[in-house]
Amino acid sequence: MPRADVTQMPFAKLYPLLVNKAEKKGRTRQEVDQVTAWLTGYTAQDLARLEQSSVSYGEFFRNAPAMNPNRMYITGKVCGVRVEEIEDPVMREIRRLDKLVDELAKGKAMEQILRKG
């Protein structure tokens, strides 16, 4: 069976999974929204609206209002793959968000998660 292309999957299906991952470790939806907003420039209201839409995960990243320039400082592995070595730009952004939520779930302080230049 072929693997599903995550960029084609609905944002409304995937974002709650990120929230759930963080909440299982004692973090909040507001914190997930905060790291997502930091990365993409969407507001919490935008995220809530997008969860009610049919936008794909790929479109969510391609149409992000203001990708944070400090996202380049997000390094390390997600699912055994180094984030900074992912060639596809949309997939790299998807994995950057995964990395931020992973750090949140592991209890890192918000000041460390939201990289500064």
Backbone bond lengths (Angstrom), bond angles and torsions (degrees), N, CA, C in turn:
res aa  C-N    CA-C-N  psi(-1)  N-CA   C-N-CA  omega(-1)  CA-C   N-CA-C  phi
1 M - - - 1.449 - - 1.528 109.25 -
2 P 1.335 118.20 128.37 1.468 120.26 -178.59 1.519 111.63 -69.53
3 R 1.321 115.22 148.99 1.464 120.62 178.48 1.521 109.95 -72.00
4 A 1.303 115.84 142.62 1.462 120.68 177.52 1.525 109.47 -73.32
5 D 1.316 116.04 141.74 1.460 121.43 176.61 1.520 108.23 -80.79
6 V 1.309 116.79 111.49 1.467 122.03 -176.26 1.525 111.51 -60.13
7 T 1.320 117.96 -28.51 1.465 119.95 -179.24 1.527 111.60 -68.69
8 Q 1.332 116.99 -21.33 1.462 121.20 -179.78 1.534 112.49 -91.94
9 M 1.311 116.80 -11.87 1.462 120.96 -178.26 1.521 110.40 -73.37
10 P 1.320 117.91 151.75 1.465 120.47 -179.69 1.530 112.92 -68.33
11 F 1.321 115.39 134.45 1.458 120.80 174.30 1.528 109.57 -55.83
12 A 1.320 116.38 -39.19 1.470 122.27 -178.45 1.528 112.67 -61.69
13 K 1.303 117.48 -21.71 1.466 121.15 177.93 1.531 111.24 -90.01
14 L 1.323 116.94 -37.45 1.465 120.98 -173.61 1.524 114.55 -85.40
15 Y 1.326 118.11 -38.30 1.464 119.56 -176.52 1.527 112.22 -60.73
16 P 1.349 118.63 -42.91 1.467 118.11 177.44 1.532 113.25 -60.08
17 L 1.315 117.56 -26.24 1.471 120.65 176.67 1.524 110.40 -67.57
18 L 1.330 116.68 -39.03 1.467 120.22 176.82 1.523 110.49 -65.47
19 V 1.326 115.89 -43.06 1.464 120.82 178.88 1.526 109.85 -61.60
20 N 1.321 116.30 -45.88 1.467 121.49 -179.44 1.534 111.17 -60.77
21 K 1.328 116.52 -41.26 1.464 121.13 179.35 1.528 110.74 -58.75
22 A 1.320 116.54 -43.86 1.461 120.93 -179.84 1.530 111.18 -70.89
23 E 1.329 116.34 -42.27 1.467 119.80 -178.08 1.524 111.95 -64.76
24 K 1.315 117.80 -32.87 1.467 120.88 177.28 1.526 111.61 -61.40
25 K 1.319 115.86 -24.72 1.471 121.08 -179.27 1.531 112.22 -103.62
26 G 1.335 115.64 17.17 1.458 119.34 174.83 1.512 115.97 86.36
27 R 1.329 117.99 8.46 1.464 120.49 176.86 1.530 108.50 -94.93
28 T 1.325 116.93 175.75 1.461 120.30 -173.81 1.528 112.33 -116.62
29 R 1.322 114.16 162.53 1.461 120.09 174.46 1.526 109.86 -60.88
30 Q 1.336 116.91 -37.73 1.461 120.70 -179.99 1.534 110.88 -60.08
31 E 1.328 116.40 -37.05 1.470 119.65 177.94 1.528 111.01 -69.29
32 V 1.320 117.22 -38.95 1.475 120.20 176.59 1.529 109.05 -64.40
33 D 1.331 116.25 -44.34 1.471 119.89 176.64 1.525 110.83 -59.60
34 Q 1.337 116.76 -38.95 1.467 120.75 -179.37 1.530 111.52 -63.73
35 V 1.336 117.91 -46.56 1.471 118.93 -179.46 1.532 110.39 -69.34
36 T 1.332 116.58 -34.08 1.466 120.01 177.81 1.526 110.13 -67.03
37 A 1.323 116.42 -42.43 1.469 121.09 177.80 1.527 110.64 -63.47
38 W 1.327 116.44 -41.94 1.470 120.67 178.66 1.530 110.01 -59.05
39 L 1.319 116.63 -43.79 1.469 121.22 -177.25 1.523 111.97 -71.46
40 T 1.330 117.48 -44.39 1.467 121.00 -167.20 1.524 116.19 -107.06
41 G 1.323 117.47 -22.77 1.452 119.92 -176.13 1.520 113.95 91.23
42 Y 1.331 117.57 -4.32 1.464 119.93 174.91 1.521 109.31 -71.78
43 T 1.336 116.96 148.89 1.459 121.05 174.02 1.528 109.03 -89.12
44 A 1.326 116.06 167.96 1.466 119.93 176.37 1.533 110.19 -59.71
45 Q 1.326 116.64 -35.90 1.467 120.69 177.74 1.522 110.85 -66.27
46 D 1.341 116.86 -40.15 1.466 120.89 176.24 1.524 110.33 -60.03
47 L 1.325 116.24 -44.76 1.459 120.85 -178.25 1.521 110.94 -62.67
48 A 1.330 117.15 -42.79 1.460 121.26 178.61 1.537 110.20 -62.92
49 R 1.326 116.47 -41.08 1.470 120.78 178.95 1.525 110.68 -65.98
50 L 1.320 116.77 -43.17 1.468 121.34 -179.00 1.526 111.65 -65.15
51 E 1.326 117.02 -30.63 1.470 120.43 177.11 1.525 111.81 -67.14
52 Q 1.312 116.52 -18.42 1.468 121.03 178.61 1.528 111.76 -99.32
53 S 1.327 116.70 4.85 1.459 121.11 -176.64 1.527 110.87 -107.43
54 S 1.318 114.98 -178.61 1.469 120.56 178.88 1.534 111.76 -103.62
55 V 1.320 117.63 14.56 1.463 121.54 -178.48 1.533 110.09 -61.55
56 S 1.336 115.37 139.93 1.468 119.82 178.03 1.527 109.55 -81.98
57 Y 1.315 115.27 163.39 1.472 120.69 179.14 1.525 109.97 -63.09
58 G 1.313 117.07 -39.19 1.465 120.76 177.42 1.519 111.80 -63.22
59 E 1.340 117.05 -44.43 1.463 120.99 178.17 1.520 110.77 -62.72
60 F 1.325 116.58 -38.48 1.455 121.19 178.22 1.525 110.18 -53.73
61 F 1.327 117.33 -45.80 1.468 120.48 -179.14 1.525 111.99 -78.11
62 R 1.319 117.61 -40.45 1.472 119.71 -179.97 1.527 111.99 -63.79
63 N 1.330 117.93 -31.40 1.466 122.31 -177.61 1.523 113.52 -99.82
64 A 1.314 117.11 11.29 1.472 120.62 -179.28 1.525 109.89 -56.67
65 P 1.331 116.65 134.17 1.462 119.90 -175.75 1.527 115.06 -66.72
66 A 1.324 118.34 -33.41 1.472 119.59 -175.22 1.523 110.17 -159.28
67 M 1.333 116.40 85.18 1.466 119.45 177.29 1.532 108.57 -63.21
68 N 1.319 115.68 131.18 1.454 121.80 -175.64 1.536 110.25 -68.87
69 P 1.335 117.84 126.42 1.462 119.28 179.67 1.533 113.08 -62.99
70 N 1.338 117.52 -24.69 1.464 120.88 179.60 1.524 112.82 -78.13
71 R 1.318 117.63 0.57 1.470 120.23 177.54 1.525 111.43 -63.82
72 M 1.319 116.27 -19.11 1.467 120.38 178.48 1.532 111.33 -63.10
73 Y 1.334 116.46 -19.53 1.468 120.98 -179.89 1.530 112.41 -84.24
74 I 1.331 116.89 -0.22 1.466 120.43 176.80 1.520 107.12 -84.18
75 T 1.324 115.53 109.19 1.458 120.83 -178.73 1.522 109.14 -130.07
76 G 1.297 115.21 169.44 1.456 119.98 178.89 1.512 111.08 117.21
77 K 1.311 115.28 -173.63 1.464 120.59 -175.34 1.514 112.31 -105.09
78 V 1.322 114.79 142.18 1.453 123.85 170.33 1.520 105.48 -131.90
79 C 1.305 116.42 123.81 1.477 121.46 -177.75 1.531 111.01 54.94
80 G 1.334 116.36 36.98 1.454 121.45 176.57 1.513 115.71 77.41
81 V 1.333 117.51 6.12 1.462 121.48 -178.71 1.524 108.63 -117.37
82 R 1.340 116.13 133.14 1.464 120.21 178.42 1.524 109.26 -71.39
83 V 1.321 115.99 122.19 1.462 122.52 -176.92 1.525 111.37 -54.99
84 E 1.303 116.48 -45.84 1.464 120.77 -175.02 1.529 113.36 -69.83
85 E 1.325 118.32 -12.00 1.464 121.63 -179.51 1.534 113.42 -99.61
86 I 1.318 118.17 -1.00 1.460 121.33 -179.97 1.528 108.36 -73.02
87 E 1.335 116.36 123.83 1.457 120.61 -175.22 1.520 113.87 -78.02
88 D 1.330 117.59 -41.27 1.460 120.58 -178.73 1.528 108.92 -67.23
89 P 1.340 118.26 120.35 1.466 120.35 -174.96 1.529 113.91 -61.58
90 V 1.308 118.90 -39.01 1.470 120.85 -179.70 1.525 109.87 -69.16
91 M 1.320 116.51 -43.25 1.465 120.04 179.48 1.530 110.80 -63.86
92 R 1.333 116.53 -36.40 1.467 120.54 177.93 1.531 110.05 -62.84
93 E 1.339 117.90 -41.37 1.462 120.63 178.38 1.522 111.30 -67.07
94 I 1.325 117.01 -38.82 1.465 121.51 177.10 1.527 109.48 -59.46
95 R 1.313 116.68 -46.42 1.463 120.80 -179.61 1.522 112.26 -69.01
96 R 1.334 116.67 -30.54 1.471 118.76 175.62 1.526 110.02 -63.69
97 L 1.327 116.93 -43.04 1.459 118.99 177.34 1.524 110.34 -64.49
98 D 1.325 117.32 -41.27 1.472 120.42 176.04 1.524 110.43 -56.23
99 K 1.317 116.38 -43.63 1.466 121.58 -178.75 1.531 110.99 -63.56
100 L 1.329 116.89 -43.09 1.462 120.20 178.80 1.523 111.31 -62.15
101 V 1.338 116.72 -43.53 1.467 120.40 179.68 1.529 110.10 -68.19
102 D 1.330 117.97 -36.95 1.470 120.99 175.47 1.528 110.22 -58.99
103 E 1.329 116.70 -45.92 1.462 120.93 -179.56 1.527 110.73 -63.87
104 L 1.309 115.99 -39.53 1.461 121.15 176.79 1.525 109.94 -60.78
105 A 1.328 115.99 -48.24 1.467 121.37 -178.86 1.528 111.71 -64.61
106 K 1.322 117.33 -27.53 1.466 120.75 179.59 1.524 112.42 -83.01
107 G 1.336 116.34 0.16 1.456 119.79 175.12 1.514 116.22 91.26
108 K 1.321 117.47 10.57 1.463 119.52 178.32 1.526 110.22 -63.81
109 A 1.300 115.17 148.88 1.468 120.63 176.91 1.518 109.95 -70.23
110 M 1.328 116.30 144.54 1.463 121.28 -179.13 1.527 111.57 -56.65
111 E 1.331 117.17 -35.69 1.465 120.88 179.86 1.529 111.89 -61.54
112 Q 1.326 117.19 -31.24 1.461 121.44 178.21 1.525 111.17 -80.94
113 I 1.320 116.32 -35.80 1.458 120.56 -177.96 1.523 111.30 -67.57
114 L 1.335 116.07 -45.07 1.464 121.35 -178.31 1.530 108.36 -85.17
115 R 1.312 114.70 90.68 1.460 121.27 -174.73 1.514 113.08 -59.87
116 K 1.318 113.60 147.06 1.459 120.59 174.06 1.515 108.05 -116.96
117 G 1.316 116.31 153.51 1.457 122.06 -175.95 1.474 116.32 -68.16
